[in-house]
């Protein structure tokens, strides 16, 4: 797993470089989170494609487990991708509520993720 750190507005932000790496379970998520924290970042960007699709099925509980870890470790997270293809009302509500509170963000681009996470 290759994690890079980029600073935006003097805020270190971690992002997973590898497009082929997929977070398939809670252990993968904790590894990514822990490595980012070790590198000095308290904010992280993941691409939608880097997360197993079960994450977006809220009934699976996978999203809740992963996001609880990010919350417990006080690591802000932006997930980058096109979420318009999901028709689940509960997922759309979850995305809207997450974006409103700002700890976990669902954004359309890396630039938007950097801008939001780079705010103090």
C-alpha positions as CSV (number, residue, x, y, z in Angstrom):
1,X,0.0,0.0,0.0
2,X,1.4,3.4,-1.0
3,X,0.2,6.4,0.9
4,X,1.3,9.9,-0.1
5,X,1.0,13.1,2.0
6,X,0.2,16.4,0.3
7,X,-0.1,19.6,2.2
8,X,-3.0,22.0,1.5
9,X,-3.2,25.3,3.4
10,X,-0.5,23.8,5.8
11,X,-2.7,20.8,6.5
12,X,-1.2,17.4,5.8
13,X,-3.6,15.2,3.8
14,X,-3.0,11.5,3.1
15,X,-4.2,9.7,0.0
16,X,-3.9,6.2,-1.2
17,X,-1.9,6.2,-4.5
18,X,-2.7,2.7,-5.6
19,X,-5.7,2.3,-7.8
20,X,-5.6,-1.5,-7.5
21,X,-5.7,-1.5,-3.7
22,X,-9.2,-2.1,-2.4
23,X,-10.3,-1.8,1.2
24,X,-12.3,-5.0,1.5
25,X,-12.7,-5.3,5.3
26,X,-12.3,-3.4,8.6
27,X,-8.7,-4.6,8.9
28,X,-7.8,-3.0,5.6
29,X,-9.4,0.3,6.6
30,X,-7.5,0.3,10.0
31,X,-4.2,-0.4,8.2
32,X,-4.8,2.6,5.9
33,X,-5.9,4.8,8.8
34,X,-3.0,3.8,11.0
35,X,-0.4,4.3,8.2
36,X,-1.8,7.7,7.4
37,X,-1.7,8.7,11.1
38,X,1.9,7.4,11.4
39,X,2.9,9.7,8.5
40,X,1.4,12.6,10.3
41,X,-1.9,13.1,8.5
42,X,-5.2,13.6,10.4
43,X,-7.1,13.8,7.1
44,X,-7.4,11.3,4.3
45,X,-8.7,10.9,0.8
46,X,-10.0,7.7,-0.6
47,X,-11.4,7.1,-4.1
48,X,-14.7,5.3,-4.3
49,X,-13.0,2.7,-6.5
50,X,-10.6,1.9,-3.6
51,X,-13.4,0.8,-1.3
52,X,-15.3,-2.5,-1.7
53,X,-18.8,-2.0,-3.1
54,X,-20.4,-3.5,0.1
55,X,-19.5,-0.2,1.8
56,X,-22.2,1.5,-0.2
57,X,-24.8,-1.0,0.9
58,X,-25.6,0.4,4.3
59,X,-27.4,-2.8,5.4
60,X,-24.1,-4.6,5.3
61,X,-22.8,-2.5,8.2
62,X,-19.3,-2.2,6.6
63,X,-19.6,1.6,6.2
64,X,-20.6,2.0,9.8
65,X,-17.7,0.0,11.0
66,X,-15.1,1.8,8.8
67,X,-16.5,5.3,9.6
68,X,-16.6,4.6,13.3
69,X,-12.9,3.8,13.2
70,X,-12.2,7.1,11.4
71,X,-14.3,8.9,13.9
72,X,-12.7,7.2,16.9
73,X,-9.2,8.2,15.6
74,X,-10.4,11.7,14.8
75,X,-9.3,11.2,11.2
76,X,-11.4,13.3,8.7
77,X,-12.1,11.4,5.5
78,X,-13.2,12.5,2.0
79,X,-14.4,9.8,-0.4
80,X,-14.0,10.9,-4.0
81,X,-16.3,9.7,-6.7
82,X,-19.6,9.8,-8.6
83,X,-22.3,8.7,-6.2
84,X,-25.2,9.6,-8.5
85,X,-25.7,5.9,-9.6
86,X,-26.8,4.8,-6.2
87,X,-30.5,4.8,-5.8
88,X,-30.8,3.9,-2.2
89,X,-32.6,6.7,-0.3
90,X,-30.9,5.8,2.9
91,X,-27.5,6.0,1.2
92,X,-28.3,9.4,-0.3
93,X,-29.5,10.6,3.1
94,X,-26.4,9.3,4.7
95,X,-24.2,11.1,2.1
96,X,-26.1,14.4,2.6
97,X,-25.9,14.2,6.4
98,X,-22.2,13.3,6.3
99,X,-21.4,16.3,4.1
100,X,-23.5,18.5,6.3
101,X,-21.6,17.6,9.4
102,X,-18.2,17.6,7.6
103,X,-16.2,14.9,9.4
104,X,-16.8,12.4,6.6
105,X,-17.3,13.9,3.1
106,X,-18.4,12.5,-0.2
107,X,-17.1,14.8,-3.0
108,X,-16.9,14.6,-6.8
109,X,-13.1,15.3,-7.2
110,X,-9.7,15.3,-5.7
111,X,-9.6,19.1,-5.9
112,X,-12.9,19.3,-3.9
113,X,-11.5,16.9,-1.4
114,X,-8.3,18.8,-0.9
115,X,-10.1,22.1,-0.6
116,X,-12.6,20.8,2.0
117,X,-10.0,18.8,4.0
118,X,-7.5,21.7,3.8
119,X,-9.8,24.0,5.8
120,X,-8.7,24.4,9.4
